[in-house]
Amino acid sequence: FYVGMGLSYLASTPRVGKRIVHKKLLEAIKYARESVVLVSPYFVPTERLQRAISKALSRGVQVRMLLPEACDHRVLDIASHAYTTLLVKKGAQVFFHPQMIHSKYFIIDGKWGMLGSANLDNMSLLNNYEHEIVGQNEYFVKVLSQNFEQLVSGGRKFDLAKERTSFKDKIFGLLVRPIHRFL
């Protein structure tokens, strides 16, 4: 519901048809024309989210993501690496922050923002109760954008030429692939 100043409150539930946060994020990425900024401690996207980001990249939309260098669950790091590698190969820019971050926000075209409790993973977007503030309030989006730039300046950029995944992690990644929907 609308809370004023160009901002609305969204609540999601695990019930089919009530996954409002997931739906609004997909819709925002679908209509992005210039840029998509994603900040989350976890990145094991739903199939639809991965597809939406890939399509945005193919439309020439700049996609920038900020994730922690290592999150608090090793299996999520391994799963996340597979998805981020695919997106970087398609042109996304992924940055790693040296510390665990719990920030969760998304910015579209520098004009629309979403801030709240939702992580960019299946569990959060499809199975949890999540709450977000969304909208086109200029100050709201500006503050999120400034925070992103500040966090990125203290991190490192994902470089495909330098990234190496150990054989053990590759095997583990293949073994956990069937459970990504539950991460």
Disulfide bonds with the S-S distance in Angstrom:
none
